[in-house]
């Protein structure tokens, strides 16, 4: 969510200005940032309604679609680089082998983020109601 436009949510570090988003994107393009991960902070609606509410959002179900939409489709990075950023590089950094096998991806599928359809029990996403382009097919 730190490299996307229009995301909203209570996070730490907080979502930043358009200049900060541009800097994160540039870091992904030039290799300064070599991995995209989500910490998957799934808080319940009740927890998020508290003041102060806990930081964090669920990123697991939207990360790939958000990355395709914000980075690949506008031509900032190719799909192979996204795969490295989200799979190969995190595995290398952790000193483990990347997952074996393939999965199905529809890079063109348009879908509207509907937290009520998430498999996770959490619903706290900065992308609720946004249309993303591209999705992993389960």
C-alpha positions as semicolon CSV with decimal commas, in nm:
position;residue;x (nm);y (nm);z (nm)
1;X;0,000;0,000;0,000
2;X;0,298;0,236;0,033
3;X;0,348;0,245;-0,346
4;X;-0,018;0,296;-0,440
5;X;-0,233;0,602;-0,497
6;X;-0,553;0,644;-0,304
7;X;-0,498;0,397;-0,020
8;X;-0,633;0,506;0,317
9;X;-0,589;0,354;0,658
10;X;-0,428;0,385;0,999
11;X;-0,079;0,239;0,974
12;X;0,264;0,278;1,122
13;X;0,452;0,417;0,946
14;X;0,158;0,621;0,819
15;X;0,066;0,645;0,454
16;X;0,256;0,934;0,310
17;X;0,241;1,216;0,060
18;X;0,240;1,173;-0,318
19;X;0,612;1,263;-0,315
20;X;0,679;0,979;-0,072
21;X;0,479;0,736;-0,289
22;X;0,686;0,846;-0,590
23;X;1,008;0,788;-0,391
24;X;0,900;0,436;-0,293
25;X;0,815;0,361;-0,656
26;X;1,153;0,493;-0,768
27;X;1,323;0,273;-0,509
28;X;1,142;-0,030;-0,649
29;X;1,235;0,065;-1,005
30;X;1,606;0,129;-0,938
31;X;1,658;-0,159;-0,694
32;X;1,707;0,046;-0,377
33;X;1,405;-0,144;-0,245
34;X;1,443;-0,512;-0,329
35;X;1,133;-0,673;-0,178
36;X;0,760;-0,619;-0,147
37;X;0,599;-0,790;0,151
38;X;0,294;-0,748;0,369
39;X;0,294;-0,781;0,742
40;X;-0,073;-0,888;0,729
41;X;-0,207;-0,710;1,038
42;X;-0,564;-0,840;1,046
43;X;-0,756;-0,653;1,312
44;X;-1,125;-0,707;1,375
45;X;-1,378;-0,433;1,302
46;X;-1,427;-0,396;1,676
47;X;-1,053;-0,342;1,732
48;X;-1,033;-0,089;1,449
49;X;-1,331;0,105;1,594
50;X;-1,145;0,169;1,921
51;X;-0,968;0,496;1,993
52;X;-0,683;0,481;1,946
53;X;-0,717;0,197;1,699
54;X;-0,434;-0,048;1,638
55;X;-0,209;0,018;1,340
56;X;-0,209;-0,213;1,043
57;X;-0,421;-0,346;0,764
58;X;-0,476;-0,675;0,590
59;X;-0,258;-0,689;0,282
60;X;-0,251;-1,056;0,196
61;X;-0,551;-1,063;-0,038
62;X;-0,479;-0,736;-0,219
63;X;-0,099;-0,715;-0,240
64;X;-0,054;-0,874;-0,582
65;X;-0,345;-0,692;-0,746
66;X;-0,233;-0,361;-0,596
67;X;0,122;-0,417;-0,721
68;X;0,006;-0,506;-1,071
69;X;-0,223;-0,204;-1,079
70;X;0,029;0,047;-0,943
71;X;0,357;-0,085;-1,083
72;X;0,322;-0,329;-1,374
73;X;0,028;-0,192;-1,573
74;X;0,160;0,166;-1,582
75;X;0,490;0,025;-1,713
76;X;0,705;0,109;-1,412
77;X;0,835;-0,248;-1,376
78;X;0,785;-0,571;-1,575
79;X;0,593;-0,869;-1,438
80;X;0,914;-1,071;-1,395
81;X;1,055;-0,802;-1,166
82;X;0,734;-0,803;-0,962
83;X;0,768;-1,179;-0,918
84;X;1,124;-1,127;-0,794
85;X;1,016;-0,848;-0,558
86;X;0,731;-1,047;-0,408
87;X;0,864;-1,406;-0,415
88;X;1,229;-1,459;-0,506
89;X;1,393;-1,169;-0,322
90;X;1,208;-1,215;0,009
91;X;1,305;-1,585;0,003
92;X;1,669;-1,495;-0,070
93;X;1,672;-1,236;0,210
94;X;1,535;-1,497;0,453
95;X;1,779;-1,760;0,328
96;X;1,508;-1,999;0,212
97;X;1,421;-2,145;-0,125
98;X;1,141;-1,969;-0,314
99;X;0,819;-2,168;-0,326
100;X;0,817;-2,435;-0,595
101;X;0,549;-2,466;-0,854
102;X;0,341;-2,213;-1,034
103;X;0,009;-2,047;-0,970
104;X;-0,245;-1,900;-1,205
105;X;-0,249;-1,526;-1,260
106;X;-0,495;-1,320;-1,457
107;X;-0,302;-0,997;-1,514
108;X;-0,598;-0,826;-1,679
109;X;-0,887;-0,921;-1,452
110;X;-1,062;-0,614;-1,314
111;X;-1,205;-0,661;-0,967
112;X;-1,340;-0,436;-0,698
113;X;-1,201;-0,494;-0,352
114;X;-1,485;-0,614;-0,132
115;X;-1,362;-0,695;0,219
116;X;-1,677;-0,897;0,285
117;X;-1,551;-1,151;0,029
118;X;-1,206;-1,193;0,188
119;X;-1,109;-1,538;0,309
120;X;-0,943;-1,374;0,608
121;X;-1,155;-1,292;0,910
122;X;-1,024;-0,934;0,896
123;X;-1,178;-0,660;0,684
124;X;-0,943;-0,366;0,748
125;X;-0,811;-0,284;0,400
126;X;-0,708;0,052;0,257
127;X;-0,840;-0,066;-0,082
128;X;-1,208;-0,123;-0,001
129;X;-1,417;-0,020;-0,301
130;X;-1,118;0,036;-0,530
131;X;-1,087;-0,144;-0,862
132;X;-0,762;-0,334;-0,912
133;X;-0,634;-0,488;-1,235
134;X;-0,487;-0,833;-1,194
135;X;-0,541;-1,116;-0,951
136;X;-0,402;-1,450;-0,843
137;X;-0,656;-1,718;-0,930
138;X;-0,714;-1,979;-0,661
